[in-house]
Amino acid sequence: MEDAKASQLFREVLAKTKAGRITWEPTANDSYFSILPGGFVVSIQRSYEQDSWGNGVEQMDLKLRSGDQELLRVTPDVDGVESTGLRELYELARRHALGVDAQVDRLLGELAKL
């Protein structure tokens, strides 16, 4: 489906996340969120649904919220947004929220002492 605003939002959030300008926090259900200027909240989540054969199919979506209202939902169904891009954003948000790079750096420092 064509949704220029959803596509632009996705590209901006991905670019700003890659540049380290958006900070992410974990939630209790394996998703991540960021509070943006203007009181907006973006979240990225991964879920699994079963297809007609009973196989687990990964679903990803980016949501934009303001207060209690969901304003926009970005999925691979949006033109210009692919599941690989959403997976990349999810992984970047996860690594940032959990401080993965800092922990790996600490481990590498410890391994260098061995």
Phi, psi and omega in degrees: 000146181271122177210091185301323181292319179295317179296316179294318178301313179302311181299318180295315180296317179297313181298316181290328176292315178301323182280356180078017183266350174244128178259143184242150178233147179280158171244177181284346185244040174060038172230173186222149182222161176218137175267125184252164178305148179086006180081013178277151177232130171250146177221149177235133180220155179239136176219168179233135175235156178268137174277184184294344179264358180089007179276144177286129180242125181288134176239136178232143171208150176248129181241143174247127181234154171223114186062229180269006187254128172278119183269321188209143176232124182250122179229173176297350177288344180279129178304133179090356178242121180249157180299329178295323178292319177294321176297319178298314178298317179301313181295319177297316179296317179299311181299320179292312183298324182265359180063037185301313184299318179295321179292320178294319177301318179297316178297317179299322176297319178293319179295327180295335180280344182285000000 
